[in-house]
Amino acid sequence: MAHTEIVVLGGGISGLAAACALQHSRADYMLLERRPSVGGLTRTSQVGDFCFDYTGHFLHLRRYESPSKIPFAGLQDSDWKRVERRSACYVANTMVTAPIQYNLGELPQDILDKCIQSYEQRQMDGRSCGTSFRDYIVRNFGTALADLFLIPQNEKTFAISLDGLCMNAIKRFFPVADDAAIRRGIRGESALTAGYNSTFWYPVIGGIEALTRGFSRGLGRISENQDVCSIDLKRRTLRTVKGTEITWDALLTSVPLPSFCRMTGEPDLIEAAKQLTHSTTVAVNVGLRGEVAAPLANRHWVYVPDRNLPIYRVGVYSNISDGTCAPGRVALYAEVGLSAEQVCQLDLLSLESEVLSCLEKLEWLDRSKVECVMSHILHCAYVHHTPVAERLVGSIFDRFSTARVFPIGRYGRWDYTSMEDSIEDGISTVDKVLK
């Protein structure tokens, strides 16, 4: 049986950042990754003339001035471009600048009038006095805009009723309404396009995998194809499918929390895992020859709230960077959110055909110009911040702390975070472990 002072489970960006910090501190560590290569969901597939990320992964920075300032990533700013977001919401057959709540003046007049009236009466709506994500939306923006866009868009994305989600964990990405900005947008005087994702960074050539390549470059203790099948918290021991056993002094895990709980074999943690839910996203990537369709021209991504359409968002990689495909080509993706029940019934070929038909009906692509289609399935996409999860996660972490287990990253911590948050979490957790 081998012993390693600090084991890192998972080679996504939080695990890679943690491993870099450990190597920098000359700690005895080992990173175990179950796939043949590291990167987690921050990866890129190259298909012929096209690069497709696992989904719309863009590098939003708040703590760091630019990519070169990210600790341990070894990035050069010249390899990245800073992009000003150009996104829209497709409602009532109209492209409205996102965020829609601050650009209401772009709506057709009859719909605008309803949204204004509802916004003025929002505090009188007794339905909005609760603490769910749905209540939070109605209380801030009124029922008309909520029903038009905010509720269906988020329910399609999260693949769950917003009545079942708590508002607290979402607030950073969906802040309280800015009344002055809403009224400016209604008058068409000034469209507010700010927000956490108003600017982002993206590689000049290729896809977002450049970020994980930066972290993994030079790491000496990565063991790939190591699928951990069991965790003994009392003995601080793990076992891999290949039969390798490793003991640890501290373990950092970015493995999705329900999966890690099941690995322990402990009945109460297994039961807790059953109550932690999430959505699945299928990203249908499409490579086209020719020019981007006119409705998508100059758009980075478009939100699609219509419940009669399967997709919740469409993005155009080649509008963000022409380095994602060969000249004369277009690279785009369409995302579909699925619940656990829908995943069990998933027919991927049928879903891809349905998505292509939808995009053609919208006149967002010409199917005769499609050169390739490939899909990425993100089985764990959006964590569901339910009341049950909010009660359980803290107690699970308390159990882990006695075994010196430290969850990191979006899925290890069972949280809704950005890539930058995950990187910082991996690094700061190492600082805590080594104290």
N, C-alpha and C positions, 0 to 999 in steps of 0.2 A: 504493500500500500504506500503510495507516494504522499508526500506532504508539501503543500505550498502555502506560504504565509497568507497571501491574498489571492483569491480566485475571482475572476470576472467572468460572468456568464452572459454571453451575447455580444456579437461583434457589430452592433449598430453604432450610431454616432455617440451615444452616451457611453457604451462599453469601450469603444476605441479611445474616446477622450480620457476615460478613467485609466485605461492601460498606458496611455502616453504620460499621464501625470505620475503613475506608479513607476514607470521606467525612468522618468526624469528624477524621481526621488531615490532611485537605486533600490527600490523595494523588491522583495522576492514575490513575483506574481506570475500568473498564467491566465491568458484569455482563452476561453473555450467557446467555439462557434459551431453550431450543429450543421450549417451548410458548408458546401465546398469552398466558399469564399466569404469574406466579411462584407459588411455594408448594410445589413438589415434591409430596411425599406428605403434607405437612401442609396438606391442603385439605379443603374441605367442599362437598358438592353439595346444593342445595336442590331438592326435588321436591315440588311442591304444598305440603302442610301439614308436610313433614318435612325435617329437616336430617340428612345422612348424611356422616360423615367418611370418608376413604379407608380407614380401618380404626380399631381402637381406640387412637387417639392421645390419651394423657393426659399432662399436664405434671407430671412428677415432679421436684421441686426438692430438691437437697441443698446446693448452693453458695449459692443465693439464698433469702432469707427468704420472698419472695412474688413474684408476677409483676411488680409495679412496680419491683422491684430488679434485674430482668434488664436488663443494659446495652443501650441503643439501641432497646429494643422499644417504649417509649412506652406501656406498659400502665398501666391504673388497677386497683387491687385491687378496687374496687367493681364492676368488670365481670366479676370472676371469683369462683368459690366454691371453698373448700377442702373436699375430700371425703375421708371416711374409707372406705377400701376395704371393700366387702362382696362377696366372691367365694366361689365354691364349686367343688368337684370332684364330678362326677356319676359315681359308681362303685357297682356292685352295686345299682342302682336307688335309691341314697341320695345326698342332697346332704350332702357333708362340707365343713366350712369349710376354705378354703384359707389357708395352705399345708397340704396333707393330711398331710405328715410330722409336723406339730405339733398335729394334731387327730385322731389315730388313734382315740381313744375314741369317736368318732361313727360308726365303722364297725360293721357287724353283728358279733356276737360271734365267730362262726366265722372270719371273715376277719381280725378283730382278733387272734385267737389266733395265726394263721399269721404275721401281720406281726410280732408280738412275738417269736415263736420265731426267725424269720429275722433280726430285728434283733440279737438276742442272739448269734447265730452268725455275724454278718456277717464278722468278721475271720478266720473259719476257711474262708471260701469262696475257694478258690484262683483262681476266675475273676475275682476283683476286684483282682488285683495289678497289672494293666496301667495304661496311661495314657490310655485312651480315655474319652470322656464316659460311656459305658455302665459301664466299670469303676469310674469315680469314683462313680457313683450306687449301684452294688451295694455298694461298699466302705463307703459312708457309711450306707446305709439298709437293706441286706439284700435278698435276692432277691425275697421275697414282695411287698413294697411296690414294688420296682422293676418287677416284672412286672405288678402290678395297675394301677399308675398312671404312675410316673415315666418308664419307658422308652416305653410306647406313646404317652403324651401328647406327649413331646418328639419322637418319631419322626414323629408326625402333623404336628406344628408345623413341624419343620425339613425334612420330606419326605426323610429320609435315615436310614440305619441309624446308631445312636449309636456303633457300633464304628468308624465312619469319622471321628468328630469328636474333636478334642483337648479335654481338660478345662480347660486353663489359661485360655482366653479366656472361658469361661462362668462362672467362679467368682463374679464380683461379683453376678450375677443368680441364681446357684444356689450359695449358700455351703455350707461344710462343716457337717455336721449338728451341731446344738446338743443334746447328749445330755440335759441337764437338762430342756430344753423338750420334747423328745420324750417323756420319761418322765412329765412333768406332763400332757401331752396324752393319753397312754395311760390315765392315772388319771382323766382328765376334770376335773382340778383347775383347770387354767388353759390356755386355748387361746391359743397364740401366733399372732398375725396380723401380726406385724411383717415387715419386708423393705423392699427399695428402693421398692416400689410400694404400701406400706401407706397412704400418703396421697398425694393428687395434686390438681392444680388444673384446673378446667374452666370455660369461659365460662358466664355466667349465661344469656345469650341466644345462640342459634346454636351453631356448632361450633368445632372447634379452629383453623379458618382465621383466627380472630381473632388468633392469635399471629403468623402470617406477614403479616397486614395491618398489624400494629403495626410490624414491621421494615421493610416496603416503603414505608410512609408517609413521604414526604419524600426518598426516594432519587432522586437526579437522573440517574444514569447507568445505567439499565437498558435493555437492548435485547432485546426479546422476539421470538419467531419466528426465532431465530438458531440453526439447527441446525449445529453444527460437524461437518464430515465428515473433516477430516484435520489432523494435528498433525505439524510438522517440529521435532523436538527440537533438532537441530543448529543450525538457523537461528532457532529460537524464533519460529516462525510458525504461525498456524492459518488454516484456510480454512473458510468456511461453505458450506452448500448453495447459498446465493444468490450465491456467488462473492466475497464480501468476504474480504480478507486482512488480518490484523492481526499485527504483531510485538509481543513483550512483553519486559520486563525480568524480570518474575516472573509466574507463572500459578498461581492457586489453583483446584483442580478438585474438585468434589463429584460429578462424573460417575462412575457405577459403574466400578471399576477395570478389569474386563475390557474394557468398552466403550472406555475411554480408551486402553488398550494397543492395541486394534485400530485406533484412529484414527491411531496413529503410523506404521502400515505397516511397522514393523520386525519382521522374521521371528521373532526370539527373543521379543519381547514379545507377538506374536500367538500364538505357541505357549504362552507362559505363561498367556495369557488363557483358553485352552482348558481349563486345569487348575484354574481358579478357579470353583467352583460355588456355587449358591445355590438356595433354594426360591422358589416363586411362591405368593402367597396370593390367593385369590379371596374377597373380602368380599361376601357376598350380603346386601344391605340390604333390610329389609322394613318397610313402613309399615302399621299396623293401626288400625282404629277400635275403640273400647271400652277395656277395662282389660287390663293385662298378665296373662298366664296365671299361675295360682297358684304353680306350681313356680318361676317366675322372679320372683315378687313380692319386692321389696326386694333383689334381686341386681343387682350391677353387671355381672358377667360370670361365666360358668360354664365350666370346663374339661371336655372330653368325650374321655376316652382310649379309649373302645370302638372297636376297629379295624373293627367292622362298621358303624359310622356314619361318614358322610363328613366331618362337621364336627369341628374340634378345639377350637373355642371359640364360645360364644354370648354376646353382650353386649346390654345394654338401655340405649341412650342416654337414654331418657326416665326411667329410674330414677336416672340421674346428674344430669340437669338437665331440668326440665319445659320449659325454653326451647328444646329441640331439636325440638319438634313442637307442633301446635295442641292446645288442651284436648280431652280425650276421645279422644286418639290415643296410639299406642305406636310408638316408633322402636327397632328392634333390628337387629342384624347377626349373621351366622353366617359363620365363617371356615373355609376349606378349604385345606389345604396341598398343593401339587403339585410333583412333580419335573419336571425339564426334559423327560423323555420323556412325562409325563402332560400337560404343557402343549401339546405337539405334537398331542395327540389330543383337546384340550378342545372339548367341545360345550357352550357356556355355557348355552343354554336348557335342555338336558337336566340340567345340573348344578343350575341354579336349581330346577327341578322336583323333583329328588332331595332337595335341601336342605329345601324346603318340606314334602315328604312325611315326611322325617325329623323335622322339628320338630312336625308334626301328630301323628305316631305317639308322640312323647314327651309329647304334650299340652302343648307349650310355645307353641302358637298354634292358633287356629281359622282354617283356610284360607279359610272363607267371609267372614272379616273383613279379609282382605288388601286394601289399597287400592292399593299400589304395590310393585314389586320393581325394584331396580336394583343392578347389581354393579360393583364396582371391582376391577380386576385389577392387583395389585402384582407386576409381572414380576420384580422383584428385591426379595424380602422379607427372608428371613433368610440372611445370609452363612454359608457352611459353613467353619468353622475346621478344616480337614483338615491332616494332617501335611504334605502337599504345599504347601498354601497358606501354612502357617507358614514353610516354607523359602523360598518364592518371593517373598512380599510384601516382605520386607526388601531383597532384591536388586533388585526392581523400583524401590523407592523410591530406592535408591542411584543407579540410572540416571537417575531423574527429577531428582535434586538437581543434577546437572551442568548441566541445562537450566533450573534455577531453577523447577521445577515442584513445587508443594506440595499433596499430596492433603489434603482436609478432609472431615469429616463421616463418617457411617456407611458410605456406599458408596465414597466417595473413598478412605478409609483401609482399606476392606474389613474392618470391625470390627463388633462387636455393642455398640451404644451407645444411650443415651437421647437424647431431644430436647435436654435440658440439656447433655449432653456435646457434641453437635454444635454447639450455639450457642457454647459455650466454646471449642471447637476452632477455629471460624472466627475468633473474636476473638483468641485467643492466637497463631494462625498469622500473622495480620496484624502483631502485635507483633514476631514473629520476623523477618518479611520487611522491616519498616521499620527495623530496627536497623542 
